[in-house]
Amino acid sequence: MSDTKDDSASHYRHHLFFCLNQREDGGACCGDHNAEALFDYAKKKAKKLGLHGKGGDCRINRAGCMDRCDEGPVCVVYPDAVWYTYVDEADIDEILESHLRHGQVVERLKI
């Protein structure tokens, strides 16, 4: 995986989608696992690293239910189609540094 952006394929090299679903019926969902706060953290950290925002080549977005509730919280990196779970800021840091910056899948968080 290259560290350079290829504008011919996409405006962004990666999209990182976070499931932020909150079920009204009280069923298990990513929203029950601090997903919103960790999404906010990921955006801020990615901007600080120069990955997201002006000049960055990654986009971090909200997503609705990804139907992996029993493995949550979850996020997915496209176009790589790599699904992750995470529990804290250290996990988010590792996904940003290893996968988005250096193109290395974080096997321990992969689902």
Order of alpha helices (4+ residues) and beta strands (2+ residues): beta-alpha-beta-beta-beta-alpha
